Amino acid sequence: MSAKYIVLGFLYVMLSMSCTSKEDQSPQKDDQEVFTKVVKIHKIDTITESSKIKVMGIVMSESEARPSFKTGGVIRTTYSKEGDIVTKGQLLATLEMTEINAQVSQAEQALGKAERDLKRVENLYRDSVATLEQYQNVKTAFEVARHTAEAARFNKKYSEIRSPISGKVVKQIMYHGEITGPGNPVYVILGTGKQDWVIRAGLTDRDWVRTKEGDAVAITMDAYPGRNFTGMITNKSSVGGNASGTFDVEIKMHDAPSELAVGLTADISIEPSIKQNLKVIPVEALVKTNGKTGYVFTVQDGKAHQVQVEIGRLLGDKVAISSGLEGIYDVVTTGAIYLEEGDAVRY
């Protein structure tokens, strides 16, 4: 009888300990579930960036000339005015030649005297009357006089201005009777042939690297409504604009209209030949973004891991990421803004 009570007592004790153990473990499990955050994850998509680049461009002339006189003096005559069409080699202006002619005459007379002195001393040197030194001195003087005369004749030749290009006079800087110095521009001439016109457009650094010379361009202009033009990129600037921070490209039109002017605007659509592979994630996956960079969370071993990414561009409710997601296949969307590095998560 006593043995029976002993067995029952032992079973009662064991049962009590088992219940106590379960009760002790239950709060720990509940606490763990409370601190685990529930999130949703989204699979990262990959797209090939092929969107067109759309910017505004300005019509410019590739050829510009600012002709000037080689020598200074008083302007005698100007033959062209603003708005005139000129051809290459056309006479535009001349100087008063009185002073210049006097310089040429003086140089030529000095040359004649030096030549006579050279002949006389040369004869004396043959007769051993003049020394070698005397002969060398007059020969040097002759060479100096000859070069001086050549320079004077050259300056006389360039005491007139001829147009270096065919185009239109867009500005006359100096006029009849004014005193000009060497190299001071008298006119500004822009080339106006179809081969002279280009469209210059500024691209962001991300768009600039997507283009290359030869890329096709579609062009529309407010000055010619309803007309579509085509062209291609012919030059890419290697220096960014100081103020704008953009990089210029130059576009040649295949079918330029007959009349263009510097400053006309054009809407440009560039078909870039360089394609980029971009990873795309939902916008809500981004946290702490400044427009260029941001952070996303991914899940590793049940823990939230924060990753910095570089934003490529916005695509509606999605974001193209240019770098930072290498080796990552999923990102947290719902609940991402409440996460911290190392938080326990489940999905």
Order of alpha helices (4+ residues) and beta strands (2+ residues): alpha-beta-beta-beta-beta-beta-beta-beta-beta-alpha-alpha-beta-beta-beta-beta-beta-alpha-beta-beta-beta-beta-beta-beta-beta-beta-beta-beta
